[in-house]
Amino acid sequence: MTTTAPQELFLQEFHAEHPAVTAEAFGRGRAPDGRSSYEILCDQVAGSTRVLDLGCGDGLLLDLLAREAGRRLAGVDLSSHSLALARRRPALAGARLREGRAQELPFADDSFDACVSHMALMLMGEIEQVAAEVARVLSPGGVLACVVGGGAVGGEAYELFLTLLRRTIEEAPASQRIPALGDRRTRSREGLDDVLGPAGFAAVGWETLPIDLSGPVDQVWAAVSSLYDLGPLDRATVERLRETFFAEVSDMTTPDGHVPCAFKICLATARLREGVSGGS
Ligand SMILES: C[S@@+](CC[C@H](N)C(=O)[O-])C[C@H]1O[C@@H](n2cnc3c(N)ncnc32)[C@H](O)[C@@H]1O
């Protein structure tokens, strides 16, 4: 696979250093009903046999999907380093794990009943091309189910962190800023309808849920500081950000050392209309 897009080169370099970062940071997060965002997505495609994970990373979601017997799983990701971790998972021994771009899926027309994507669709450029490719590889009536980030809940440590991070980035030299990632339309129901409708999908279903990441301050810092924006910042800048965060978060820390922290996810689902066939 070759990519020249600066966004994709950035993602490849970042994940070469941090191949399992999302699963490590957010895998322990829980919705009010006790499920992780990965489990929520998994439940959306219960009963679908042929499932593709778009931007599968280190394979945590595919591993959960593999618990349903008889599944034929596939994953695609830009990062060879993340895929190497996915390939080590015993449950994924039979899965087709491919290094590639969602804009040029390395799979035949009509290959899947469902396509899932956890915290990845929102990073992808040329999003109309991604939508067309997902429509091509899905069978008519197939479902696309995605989790995208929805920002801080508010009044907790993630909101504080984002405020401090914004200030840090404004003060940092341009060379320490990440390239603009993804397409904003993936972050709202209306935007996603604009992208998916022309590719043959019916109206998008949309649900926003809080994911709790509260815990001891070190654990909370480990999660929030895993964001891409910190990648290019120099060590001294990150250390200053950490010190400020630890100082300011103490105001909201409970006497037993518990830091409230939560973020929102948006769960988007859309079905490929029956008359639409792969490649049309
Ligand atoms: C935030 S990580 C999420 C990884 C995994 N889905 C998870 O939630 O644990 C985003 C992943 O999407 C992948 N990605 C981003 N843009 C992509 C593209 N255009 N094609 C394929 N993979 C892409 C990245 O390489 C990265 O592994």
The ligand as a Tripos MOL2 file, in Angstrom:
@<TRIPOS>MOLECULE
LIG
   27    29     1     0     0
SMALL
NO_CHARGES

@<TRIPOS>ATOM
      1 C1         -8.1180    5.9700   16.6880 C.3       1 LIG1
      2 S1         -7.5070    4.5490   15.8950 S.3       1 LIG1
      3 C2         -8.7850    3.3480   16.2720 C.3       1 LIG1
      4 C3         -8.3110    1.9220   16.1180 C.3       1 LIG1
      5 C4         -9.3650    0.8810   16.4640 C.3       1 LIG1
      6 N1        -10.5170    0.9790   15.5890 N.3       1 LIG1
      7 C5         -9.7960    1.0480   17.9010 C.2       1 LIG1
      8 O1        -10.7830    1.7330   18.1460 O.co2     1 LIG1
      9 O2         -9.1300    0.4850   18.7820 O.co2     1 LIG1
     10 C6         -7.8780    4.9010   14.1990 C.3       1 LIG1
     11 C7         -7.3680    3.8410   13.2560 C.3       1 LIG1
     12 O3         -7.8750    4.1190   11.9470 O.3       1 LIG1
     13 C8         -6.8420    3.8830   11.0180 C.3       1 LIG1
     14 N2         -7.1320    4.6770    9.8190 N.ar      1 LIG1
     15 C9         -7.2750    6.0190    9.7440 C.ar      1 LIG1
     16 N3         -7.5200    6.3940    8.4780 N.ar      1 LIG1
     17 C10        -7.5550    5.2610    7.7360 C.ar      1 LIG1
     18 C11        -7.7770    4.9900    6.3590 C.ar      1 LIG1
     19 N4         -8.0010    5.9680    5.4870 N.pl3     1 LIG1
     20 N5         -7.7680    3.7110    5.9420 N.ar      1 LIG1
     21 C12        -7.5210    2.6990    6.8260 C.ar      1 LIG1
     22 N6         -7.2910    2.9010    8.1350 N.ar      1 LIG1
     23 C13        -7.3130    4.1630    8.6000 C.ar      1 LIG1
     24 C14        -5.5830    4.3060   11.7560 C.3       1 LIG1
     25 O4         -4.4220    3.7540   11.1820 O.3       1 LIG1
     26 C15        -5.8680    3.8140   13.1600 C.3       1 LIG1
     27 O5         -5.4150    2.4980   13.3650 O.3       1 LIG1
@<TRIPOS>BOND
     1     1     2 1
     2     2     3 1
     3     2    10 1
     4     3     4 1
     5     4     5 1
     6     5     6 1
     7     5     7 1
     8     7     8 2
     9     7     9 1
    10    10    11 1
    11    11    12 1
    12    11    26 1
    13    12    13 1
    14    13    14 1
    15    13    24 1
    16    14    15 ar
    17    14    23 ar
    18    15    16 ar
    19    16    17 ar
    20    17    18 ar
    21    17    23 ar
    22    18    19 1
    23    18    20 ar
    24    20    21 ar
    25    21    22 ar
    26    22    23 ar
    27    24    25 1
    28    24    26 1
    29    26    27 1
@<TRIPOS>SUBSTRUCTURE
     1 LIG1         1 GROUP 0 **** ****
